[in-house]
Amino acid sequence: MAFDVIWSAEAEKSYSKILLYLQKNWTDREVNHFVKRVNILIKNITQQPYLFKPSSTKQIRKAVIGKQNSLFYLVRNHQIILLTFWDNRQHPKKNKY
């Protein structure tokens, strides 16, 4: 059974920020590739929510989208709560997850 996906406000904001950066600095091909990877990743998470390893906060999981980005999410009551999209090049101490 697939889990429902809920986007937090922070996830929406961080996803939009990454898309804007890609649109400004890269081609449509890279933007579309990122969107496709995220959609596939979310689909995989809804089908297998415990597929990715827990982060330092045990209940929160980290899914690597690519070399530069990761997705942090929470599994709760047959729901996947997308918490944030993270730029892996940032200092790890800035990440609250």
C-alpha positions in Angstrom: 0.0 0.0 0.0 1.4 3.4 -1.0 1.7 6.1 1.6 0.3 9.6 1.2 2.7 12.4 0.7 2.5 15.7 2.6 4.8 18.6 1.6 5.8 20.8 4.6 6.1 24.5 4.0 9.9 24.2 4.4 10.0 21.4 1.8 8.0 23.5 -0.7 10.3 26.5 -0.1 13.6 24.6 -0.4 12.4 22.7 -3.5 11.4 26.0 -5.2 14.7 27.5 -4.2 16.6 24.7 -5.9 14.4 24.9 -9.0 15.0 28.6 -9.3 18.7 28.2 -8.9 18.7 25.5 -11.6 16.6 27.6 -14.0 18.9 30.6 -13.5 22.2 28.7 -13.9 21.6 25.6 -15.9 19.6 24.4 -18.9 16.0 23.1 -19.1 17.5 19.7 -19.5 19.1 19.8 -16.0 16.0 21.3 -14.5 13.8 18.5 -16.0 16.3 15.9 -14.9 16.2 17.1 -11.3 12.3 17.2 -11.3 12.2 13.7 -12.7 14.6 12.4 -10.1 12.6 13.9 -7.3 9.4 12.5 -8.6 10.9 9.0 -9.0 12.4 9.3 -5.5 9.1 10.3 -3.9 7.3 7.5 -5.7 9.9 5.0 -4.4 9.5 6.4 -0.9 5.7 6.0 -1.0 6.1 2.4 -1.9 9.0 1.6 0.5 9.1 4.3 3.1 12.0 2.7 5.1 14.2 2.3 2.0 16.6 5.1 3.0 18.7 5.2 6.1 17.7 7.3 9.2 19.5 10.6 9.7 21.0 11.6 13.0 17.5 12.1 14.2 16.3 8.4 14.1 12.7 9.1 13.0 13.8 11.2 10.1 15.2 9.6 7.0 17.6 11.0 4.4 17.2 10.2 0.7 20.1 11.3 -1.6 18.7 12.8 -4.8 22.1 13.4 -6.4 25.6 14.5 -5.5 24.4 18.0 -4.5 20.9 17.4 -3.0 19.1 15.2 -0.5 15.6 15.0 0.8 14.7 14.6 4.5 11.4 13.0 5.3 9.4 11.6 8.2 7.2 8.5 8.1 4.1 8.8 10.3 0.7 7.0 10.2 0.8 5.9 6.6 2.0 9.3 5.5 5.3 10.6 4.2 6.0 14.1 5.4 8.6 15.8 3.2 10.6 18.1 5.5 13.2 19.7 3.4 15.4 19.5 0.3 19.0 20.0 1.4 22.0 21.2 -0.5 24.7 18.8 0.5 27.4 21.4 -0.1 26.3 23.3 3.0 27.9 22.9 6.3 26.3 19.9 8.1 25.8 21.9 11.3 23.3 24.1 9.5 21.0 21.0 9.0 18.6 20.5 11.8 17.8 17.0 10.7 
